[in-house]
Amino acid sequence: MTPNIIDVKAQEDYQILLSFENGEMKIFHMKPYIDKVFLNNCKIRHILQ
């Protein structure tokens, strides 16, 4: 079973830090997705830069 995400923090260079309920932490690189419709928003781009 996949653990639930309990926290998300914006990092530099379009990355987010995901914290899971099992204590695991992962960095997810958002740069490949930044031009997709759901991320094509100036406010979201500003947060992730």
N, C-alpha and C positions, 0 to 999 in steps of 0.2 A: 504494500500500500504506500502511496505517496504521502509524505508528511505535509501538513498545511503550512503555508507561509504566514508568519506572525508579525513580520516587520519588513518594510522596504525603505531604503535610504538612497537618495540620489548621490552619485559619486561624480567625479570629473570625467570628461570625455565620453559622454553618453553611456555611462555605466550605472547600474543599480546594484545595491547590495541587498540580497534576499536573506532573511533569517527564518529558519524553519523551526517548528515545534520540537524537533528532536535535537536541537542545539546546533545543527549544521548551518553553515553560512556559505553562500555562493555569490560570485560576481556574474551578472548577466550583461553582456555587451549589446546595447540597444542601437548602435550606429547602423547596422544593416537594415533596421526597421524604421529608421527615422523618416524616410520619405513615404512610408505607407500612410494610408488615409487616416487611421486612428492616431497617428503621431504627428500628422502634418498640422500642428497647432503651435503658434509662437510661444504660448505660455509653457507648454510641455517641453519644447526645445530649450527654452531658457532654464528650466529646472534641471535638465539633464546635462547641460554644458559644463 
